[in-house]
Amino acid sequence: MTEKSAIIFIANGSEDIETVTTIDILRRAKVKVQVVGVELGRDYAVLAHGLKVIPDQQLESTSDLTNHDAVIIPGGSGGVQVLSKNACVLEVLHKYYAQGKLVAAICAGPLVVKAAAVAKHPTPPEVKTRLTSYPSVMDQLVDRYAYEDARVVIDGNLITSRGPGTSVEFALTVAKYITGSDTAHNVANAILSHTQP
């Protein structure tokens, strides 16, 4: 079986729980997670609540971001602001979505999805792509997307979720999409999660 892989972009101010939980659960599911730091100014990211994370690579020195199965955006307002303005991050999201690869975002992360013009022109045009987010950023998303008040929303190759408290469900859903039901269920059982993806 071909090894599955994913990129997760992080920046200073990315949300701690969402970042670490997603990386951890995907690695438990045997997904090769490439943590890519964006505009950090040092060799580690300082997340929203002070946790320091050393990325596998810095975006500035990463040569190829095309050969993965998924790209993931954590929330955290500081990190989202950086990622939303980075042309390379936005290009990766746009290309992955257009190629049918998984794009996943949690909390305020869907704002980066919007900035990347993911699902900007739905087909048919009257059917908007469904998503969710942290409640406080809903008003910035409803003009383009069909907003749902749900813990995790899957619409084609876009997965979104609400916030730190839904991080395990989000990560297990991403794992299921990438690796299949059996692996995701095994991880859920191993961590004693009451959520089955």
Protein Blocks (a to p, Z undefined) as FASTA:
>chain_A
ZZddddddddehiafklmmmmmmmmmmnopacddddehklpabdcdfkopacddfbdfkl
pfblklccbdcddehjklmmmmmmmmklmmmmmmmmmnopacddehjlmmmmmmnopakl
ccdfklccdddddfklmmmmmmmmccdddfbdcehjaccdfblmlmmmmmmmmmmmmnoj
klmmmmmmmnopabdZZ
